[in-house]
């Protein structure tokens, strides 16, 4: 899809969009994203914004802890990183899967594994997967894996399984992250039958071949 936060790989834009998209539909976010950036075009402006103005810009999106953490993180970036979004990319990794490209990003308030992986791979071409609900659904169906995706250990296992694909494809990591997101959002959809005929993974999808896609992903009762 043509989305405004995909027009460039500016870390502030990608980070802001990922925070806004948490528990909020894409169509609802578009307008808020444009208004927010018109008022606060960079991290310095976000860090300096007054509380009332910031809350007003977020009004209607809900979950206000998101925007409070967004500003806290912006202030950390200004004071601890010289106003530049942290980028942790060692030139050499001793062994595949060893090391951490996202520790500095994850240390920012309100940033978890998924957001850190999204920013690192999309903006900095880091070999870091970004596994959200959409990606969990795609992978569980492709592999016909009935392990409950609500378990953190399962998510970690999927991240580890994806990492070699990122390692082997420098220059394509942004596309890989966004393609997996799109597969889950538009093809291997959360509600209703997946569009298997249009799926580029249909030839290797175990659940599609066996017809058990409706059972996956497995989620444990809350």
N, C-alpha and C positions, 0 to 999 in steps of 0.2 A: 504494500500500500504506500501511497505517497503521503507521508506524515511530516508535519513541520519540524519535528525534532530529528528527522533523518536528512535534513538538507545539508548538514555539516557534521563534523565529528568533534565539535567543541564540547569539552567535558562538562561545562556548566549546563549546557542545553540537554545533554543526554541524562545527566544526573537529575536535573529538575524534572524532566519528563518521567523518569522512572519512579521518582517519589510521588508525583501527581497520579500516576497510573495505578498505584497501589490501591486496590479495592474500589477503583473508579473506571468507568467505561472510557474507551478511546474517544468516542464522539463528544463526551462531556468534557474531556480534558482539553481539547483543541483550543477552545475559546479562552479558557483560563490560562493556558500556556502562553498564548499570544499577548494577553493583557499583562501577565506577570512580567514577561520579558520587556515589554514596552515601558514599564515603570521601573524595573530593576534589571537593566541590561547586562550586568556583570556581577561577579562575586562580591566585589567591593561595595556595590550599591546595595546588595542584599544584606551584607554584614552591617551596613550603616543605617538600614531602614528602621523607622520607628515602629513600635509594637502595634499601634492602632492602624497605621497604614498597611502593615504586613498582614494583619488579621483581615482587613477589608479586602485585600487582594485575594485572599484564600477563601473568603466567605462563600459558602455554597458547596465547597469541596468536602467539608467535614474532616474528621480525624485531625484536629488542629495540632496535635503533637507532631505531625509530620512537618508542618511549616516551622514550628518552633525549633525542631531538631535541624531543619534545613538552615536556619539562620545561625544556630550554634555552630554547625559545621563550617559555614561560611566564615565565621569569626575565627575558628581554628585555622582555616586555610590562610586567612590574612595574617594572623600572628605567628603561626608556626611554619608556614610554607611560602612566605613572601608573596601571598596573593595568587600563587599558581596551584592549580589542582594537583594533589600529590600523584606522582608517577613513579612506581617502583618497578623498574625493569632492569635487572642485572644483565650484563652483556652475555654472560655464559652461565648456564646451569650445569652443574656437575653430572646429574643424572636426570632422565625424564621423570617428571612427577615429584621431584625433590625441590624444595624451595617455595617461595611464596611471593607472587607478584602483587598481591592485593592487600598486604598487611596495613600499609599506611592509609589506604582508602577505607578499609573496614574499620579503622580506628576512629573515623569521623562519626559524630553523633547521628543516629538514625540510619546508618548504612550497614546492611547485612551482607551475607555472602552473595546473594543474587545481584543486588545493585552494584556491589564491588566488581563482580565478574562482568556485568554488562558494560560498565564504564571502562574497565581495563581492556576488554576485548574490542569493543566498538571504537574507542577513542585512541588507544595506545597499541593496538595489535598484539596484546598480551595473550598467551595461550591459557586463558582462564575461562571455563564455561560459565554460563549464566543459566541456572536451572530453576525455572518457576513452574507454576501449575501447568502451563501449556506444554512446556518441554517434558515434564514428568509424564503427561498423558501420551505424548508422541512416543517416548522411549518405552514406556510400559507396553504399548500396543505393538510397536515394531519388534520387541523382543518377547512378547507375550509373557510378561513377567507379572506374577500375581502377588509379589511382595507389596505390602501396603505402602503407598507413596506418602502417607501421613507420617511415617517414621523418618526421623532425621538421618538414621543410618542408611536408609534406602536412597535418599537424596544424595548423600555423600558418595554412595556407590555409583550412582549415575554420573555425578561430576567426575569421578575418577575414570569411569569408562569413556567419557567424552574427551578427556584431556589429551590422549594420544592423537586424536583427529586435529585438535588445535595445534599440538606440537608440530605436526607434519605439514601444516598449511600456513606458513607465514605469509602475510599480505592478504589472507582470506578470512581472518578470524572475525572481523566485523560482520562480514557476510554470513558466516556460519552461525553466529549468535542470532542475528536478525532473521535468518531463514528458518531456524528452529522455532523462534517465537511465532513467525507467520504461519508455519505449518499447524501449530496448535491453535492459533486464533482463527484461521480462515479455512483450513482443510480438515485437520483432525480435531473437529470442533467439540466443545464441551457439552453442547446440548443438541441432541438429534444425531442422525447418522453421519459418519464422516464421509467426505467426498473422495472416496478411495480412487475413483477413476482419474482424478486430477492430481493424485499424490505422487511426487517424484520418488517416494520410498516404497511404492506399492509392491515392487518385485521382491523386496526383502522383508516385508511386513508379515510377521508370523500371525498376528491376530486377524489381519485382513484376510489372509489365505485360509485360516481355519474358521473364520466367521464368528469369532468370540469377542470382537471389539467392544460389544456392549457391556461386558463384564469388567472392562479395564478403563481407567486404572482402579485398583482396589483401594478403598479408603476405610480406615477403622472408624468405628462409631466414636463420636466425641463423648 
